[in-house]
Amino acid sequence: MKLTFGRSKMKIRVLYKSGNSHSQWFVKFVTQQDLSQAEWLQAEQNIRPIKLGIDNVEAIWQEDYRINLFYFLWVNTVGHLLKKY
């Protein structure tokens, strides 16, 4: 498990029908099963796709995931104890 400061994030790779691909870190990435729509919130505000070209997407993969260190500590210590009571 990899931990990070700040928000939890995931690395997504978009594979296009042309054979090209694009990887980027996202805080939120949601898509329909048939890839007809996609919604995202990128981890870095300066780097963002202008157009995803959802009609040309072959597949979307989650390559990596980083969990917020403070969230991890909360869930495994104080948060776990509070659930019992």
C-alpha positions as CSV (number, residue, x, y, z in Angstrom):
1,M,0.0,0.0,0.0
2,K,1.3,3.4,-0.9
3,L,0.5,6.4,1.2
4,T,0.5,10.1,0.3
5,F,0.0,13.5,1.9
6,G,-3.0,15.4,0.8
7,R,-5.9,13.8,-1.0
8,S,-6.2,10.1,-1.9
9,K,-5.6,9.7,-5.7
10,M,-5.5,7.1,-8.4
11,K,-3.5,6.8,-11.6
12,I,-5.7,6.1,-14.6
13,R,-4.6,5.0,-18.1
14,V,-6.9,5.6,-21.0
15,L,-6.3,3.4,-24.0
16,Y,-7.5,4.6,-27.3
17,K,-8.5,2.6,-30.4
18,S,-5.7,4.1,-32.3
19,G,-3.2,2.5,-30.0
20,N,-2.3,5.7,-28.1
21,S,-2.6,5.9,-24.4
22,H,-2.6,8.6,-21.7
23,S,-1.9,8.2,-18.0
24,Q,-2.7,10.8,-15.3
25,W,-3.4,11.1,-11.6
26,F,-7.0,11.8,-10.6
27,V,-8.8,12.4,-7.3
28,K,-12.1,11.2,-8.9
29,F,-12.8,9.3,-12.1
30,V,-16.2,7.9,-12.9
31,T,-17.3,6.3,-16.2
32,Q,-20.3,4.3,-17.5
33,Q,-19.6,0.6,-18.1
34,D,-20.1,1.1,-21.9
35,L,-17.7,4.1,-21.9
36,S,-20.4,6.5,-23.1
37,Q,-19.8,9.1,-20.5
38,A,-16.9,10.0,-18.2
39,E,-16.5,12.4,-15.2
40,W,-13.3,13.3,-13.5
41,L,-11.4,15.6,-11.1
42,Q,-7.7,15.6,-11.8
43,A,-5.2,15.6,-8.9
44,E,-3.1,18.5,-10.4
45,Q,-5.1,21.4,-11.6
46,N,-2.5,22.5,-14.1
47,I,-2.6,19.3,-16.1
48,R,-5.9,18.3,-17.6
49,P,-7.2,16.8,-20.8
50,I,-8.9,19.2,-23.1
51,K,-11.1,16.5,-24.6
52,L,-11.2,12.9,-23.7
53,G,-12.6,11.7,-27.0
54,I,-14.9,9.1,-25.3
55,D,-16.0,7.7,-28.7
56,N,-12.4,6.6,-29.4
57,V,-11.7,5.0,-26.1
58,E,-11.0,1.3,-26.1
59,A,-10.4,0.7,-22.3
60,I,-9.7,2.5,-19.1
61,W,-7.4,1.0,-16.4
62,Q,-6.6,2.0,-12.9
63,E,-2.8,1.6,-12.7
64,D,-2.0,2.7,-9.1
65,Y,-3.7,4.1,-6.0
66,R,-2.3,6.3,-3.2
67,I,-4.2,6.6,0.1
68,N,-4.1,9.8,2.2
69,L,-1.8,9.1,5.2
70,F,-4.1,10.8,7.7
71,Y,-7.2,9.0,6.5
72,F,-5.3,5.7,6.8
73,L,-4.2,6.5,10.3
74,W,-7.7,7.6,11.3
75,V,-9.4,4.5,10.0
76,N,-7.0,2.1,11.6
77,T,-6.8,3.8,15.0
78,V,-9.3,6.3,16.4
79,G,-11.9,5.7,13.7
80,H,-11.8,2.0,14.4
81,L,-12.2,2.5,18.2
82,L,-15.1,4.9,17.7
83,K,-17.0,2.4,15.6
84,K,-17.0,-0.1,18.5
85,Y,-18.9,2.3,20.8
